[in-house]
Amino acid sequence: MNVPEQNVAERRDSPGAVPALTVALAAVAAVTYATFMLEHLLSPDLDAVNGYVSELSAADQPYHSVYSGGDLITGLLVITVALTALLRLRRRRWSVAGWTFLALFGLAAIGDAVFPLDCAPSLETGCALRERAGQVSFSHSFHSVTSSLVIVFGVLALLSLSIAARRYGWWPALARWGWALAVVEVSFALSTLVAMVMGRWLGILQRVQISILCLALLTVAWALYEDRRRARRGTASTRPVREGARL
């Protein structure tokens, strides 16, 4: 097989490539999902060790729109990336499952923004008492559902894309790191359940969970970038050489 034929075969076996804007949106989503890192500047009164991350976006907090806005933007960007991947890349069972779960992750992130907590239980005793008595709004109660779905769909997306990467020979970054990030995310999710029972370290564990999801989005962005780089390299190597350019 000569070089041009080999490059054509490689492109046939590759998943294809998404526009450069899509790669950028995936990377930006990782940044916008990390707005909790601003808490030391904007919300220093909240307990970063034991308090929920969701308390930062509670409706009665002064900068709640910053944190909710980050979740909303992340959700919209992730859905755009996932839908573009479904439309532009090759469709196989595990890859379709992975991009679908990623879109659902984005939808759950939007749910976090649309259904915030009423108040911050770790900061206000009255809020904690209202929560225990069930005297909170539907939004406050439903927020735990959307937050759980974020973790579930995030892990499923990572596992599915990792399986697709390994089975089909695509996305080396996801093949190498996707499953590992998913396993670590699940481990911290289970640790969070223990922390909820103990009433300690919940804030730290949740912040690590979100940081892992940010790394996952960066890994997706890198995998999509590598597709574009290989596609450009393949196109360049199969381009005919002009007579005037020959030595």
N, C-alpha and C positions, 0 to 999 in steps of 0.2 A: 504494500500500500504506500503510495507516495504521500508527500506532506499535505497537499490540498485535500486528497481523499480522507486522510486521517483527521484533519480539522473538521471536515463536514460530518464525519462520524461522531466526533466529540460533541459538536453542537447538537446532533440528533439525540445523544444520550444525556445532554444537560437539561436542566429544568427550564432554560430560557432566562430572560432578564427583564426586570421591571425598570421603569424610567428612573433617572437619577433623583428626581423629586421624591419618589417613594422611599428610596434609601434614606434621604435626608429626613423625611417625616418620621421614619422609624427611630432614627437617632434623637430627633427632637422630643419624641414621646418619652424616651427614657429620661430626658432632662425634666420635662414638665411633671413627670410622675414623682420626682424627687423634691417637690416643694416643701415636704416636711423638714428638710434640712435648713429651712429658713426660720425654724421655730426659736432658735436661740436669739435671733434678732427681733422677731415679731411677737413671739408668744413665750417669753421667758418664765412666766408664772406657772405654766402647765408642767406637770410632772413627766419628764421624758423617760424616767426609769420605770414607773409603774402605770402611767396613764395611757389610755388608748390613743393611737395615732389619729383616729377619727374625731377625737375631741378638739383637734386643731380646727376642724371645719364645722364645729357645732354652731348652730344658728345664732347663739348669743355671744360668740367670741368676736373680738374686734376685727380680726383679719381673716375671718372665715372664708371670705370670697377669694382670697389668694389660694388657699388650699383646695377649696371646691373647684375653683377655676382650673387649677392644675389637673385635677381628676377629670374634669369635663373635656379639656383640651386633649389630654392623653387618650381618653376613650374615643374621641372623634378621629384622632390621628391613627390610632391602632386599627380602627374599623376600616379606614381608608387604605391602609397598608395591606390588611388582610384581603379585602375585596379586590384590590389591584392585583395581588398575587394570584388569587383564584382566577381572575380574568386573563392575566398575561402569561402565567407560568404553566408548564405541563401539569396535567391533572392525573394524579394517581391516588389510590385510596388513602394512604397515610398522609400524603401532603394535603389533600383536600380536607381531611379531618383536622390536621394541624392548623391550617389557616382558618377553618371554621371556628375552632375553639379559640383562636386568637381574636377573632371578631367578637365572640361572646365575652371574652375577657374585657375587650373595649366597652361593650355594652354594660357590663357589670360595673366598670369604672365610672361610666356615666351615671349609673344608678347610685353610686356612692355620692356623687355630686348633687343629684336631684333629691335624694332622701337623706339629708344630714341629721345628725343628732340635735336634740333640742338644746342641750346644755352639756357641760363637762362634769361627769360624775366624780372624777378624781380631784376636781378643783372646788366643787360646791357640794357640801353635805346635803343641802336641800334637793339638789338634782339627783344624787344617789338614792335618797329616800323616795323620791317620786318614781324613779326607775324601778326600785324594788316593789313599790306598791302598784305598779302598772299604770301610773297616772302620767304617761308620756304619750306623745302623738304617734300616729301610724308611721310617720317618717322616721322617728327615733327608733321604733321597734324594728322597722323593715331594714334599717341600715345594716343591722347584723347579717341579714340575708345577703344583701348585695356585697358586703365585705367578704363573706364566706365564698360567694360565687367567684369573686376576683381571684382568690387563691386556687379554687378548684379548676377554673377554666385556664388559668395561667399555667398550672402544672400539666394539665391535659394537653395544652398547646405545645409546651416544651417536649413532653414525652412523644407526642405524635410526630412533630417535626424532626425530632432526633431519630426516631425509628425510620422515617422517610429518608433522612439523610444517609443513614447507614445502609438501608435496604437498596436504595436506588443509586447510591454513589454520588449524592448531591451534598452541597453545603457542608464542607469540612468543619467549619466552625461549630455548626449545630451538632454534627456527628460526634465531635469531641467533647463539647461542653454542655449541650442541651440536656442530656440525661443527668449529668452531674448536678446542674443547677436545679433540675426538678427534684432530685433526691434530697438535696440540701433544703429546698423549700418545704418539702413534705416534713422533714425532720423538725424544722423550726415551727411548722404549723402544729405538729403534735406537741411540741414543747410549750407552745402558747396555751394549749388546752390545760396542761399541767399548771402553768403559771396562773391561769384564771382561777383554778381551785385553790392554789396557794395564796393568791392575792399579791404576788410579788413578781418583779422582772417582766411584767407583761409589755410594758412600753418598749423596752430594749429589744425583746424578741420580735415584736411587730415591726419595728424599724428595720431590723435585719431582714425580715421577710420582704418588705417593700424594696429594700436595696437589692435583694436578689432578683426581684422582678425587673428592676431597672437594668441590671446586668443582662437579664434575658432579652430585653428589648434591644440593647446594644449588640448582643450576639446575633439577633435576627438582622439588624441593620448591616452588620459586617458580612453575614452570609449573603445577603442580597447584593452588597457591594462587590463581593468576590465574583458573583455571577456576571455582573456587568463588566468587570475587568477581564474575565476569561472570554466573554463574548466579543469585546473590542480586540483582544489579542488574536482571536480566531479570525475575525474579519480582516484584520491587517495582514495576517500571514497568507490568506487566500486571495488577496488583491493582486491582480496581474501587474508585473513589473513593466513599466514603460520603456521603450527602446532607448530614449534619451537618458534614462537613469542607470542604464547598464554600464559596467566598467569595461 
